[in-house]
Amino acid sequence: MITYDDQIRTALWILQNKNVAKLYRNHFFAALVDEFQDLTHQQLRLVQALCKDRVTFAGDLAQGIYSFAGGDARFVFHEITKNTEKQVKLLKSFRSSPAILDAVNSLSPRTGSEHLSAAFPEHWGNGGLSSYASFNREDAEAEWVVRMCQLILERCPEHRIGIISRTAFRAESVKSTLKSHNISYADWGNGLFRPETAKILRNICDELSVESCKEPEELMSFIKKRYTAFHGNLSEEHEDACGWLFDRLAQSDASSIAEVKRCINAKKGNKTIATRKGIHCLTGHAGKGQQFDWVFIVGLEEGTIPFYKAKSEEAIDEEARVLSVMISRARIGYVATSSSTNPRFWYSRNASSFLRYLQHAPNFLFGKDQIELWCAEADWTALSQM
């Protein structure tokens, strides 16, 4: 039996046949590999087996955040630079404000990033926003974050705001506050499907019962059988939809079926969750490669980021790279927040050790009063056109 995880290993085994390798190299004359820092050893070997030296690699060592999935940025960089004739460094940013780039640069002692600068700093007016605010409780933090999001969208209704947390659990207070104020937002843990697919998934939810949710094998079988009954066949897209529904239901209990159903969204035209305007809630890993006008980083605390399981210096460095990725999702400005009390266990927690790096960035603002003053004095007409 060959499983999904065996695909690359099996492909490498097949490519040991010189005639097969030659056939593929004639077909794929060259390759461009984006985000090379996320490659595993096997993935690198596969690219090299297919195209040998005719490969261009693009990436950033300071954004290597997938070691848990086998990514080995340092090893890959060492291997691809052994015989590389040319290396081009792209250190000018055309999409982020000086404030964002200064924050990313401040983390370089931990991330190893090279100094970045804005290609056109004059384009950004007052330079953007780099800031931090602390709160005693998560509910107060959530209320303030939501109010600031509303302020931004009142002045810049076309803008996109990312509320990003290291773990999905840490943003629950913000999501609850958004719901209580009846504010629409895109939850990246939700699904966005073609209308006919969304309708079938909702129908399946209506048919689910306590009994059908008991055993995982029975649940997956039930979902696929009912989907086939509604649609007639299971394409790859439909298999993915069934898998999404199974994952969400498997993480919930039977009483949460209605909540899972509410997470099923139908897309309009070519719209995806990544292109919606307004507020988005997501994790740092899910946001990699995405772009927002503004970012709120919720949970800049010890134990959250860096994550409590990060014990070694290498693991803490990767946590700093996760934070750098979260900050660099923003074009104009970011606000990091923390809460000194954990509402579930009522123990106190300290601000993240990464805060001392961010504070060294030029024009960094500390405290919600300074942030609100910045917003009061900002040229929102100019910001809305950026």
Secondary structure, DSSP 4 states (H G I P E B T S, - for coil): ---GGGHHHHHHHHTTSHHHHHHHHHH---EEEESGGG--HHHHHHHHHHHTT-EEEE--GGG---GGGT--HHHHHHHHTSS-S------EESSS-HHHHHHHHHTHHHH-PPP-EES-GGGGTTT-EEEEEEESSHHHHHHHHHHHHHHHHHH-TT-EEEEEESSGGGGHHHHHHHHHTT---EETTSEEE-HHHHHHHHHHHHH--TGGGSSHHHHHHHHHHHHHHHHS---HHHHHHHHHHHHHHHTS-GGGHHHHHHTEEE--TT--GGG--EEEEEETTTTTT--EEEEEEE--BTBTTTBTT--SHHHHHHHHHHHHHHHTTEEEEEEEEEESB-TTT--B-PBPTTHHHHTTSTT-EESHHHHHHHHHHS-HHHHHT-
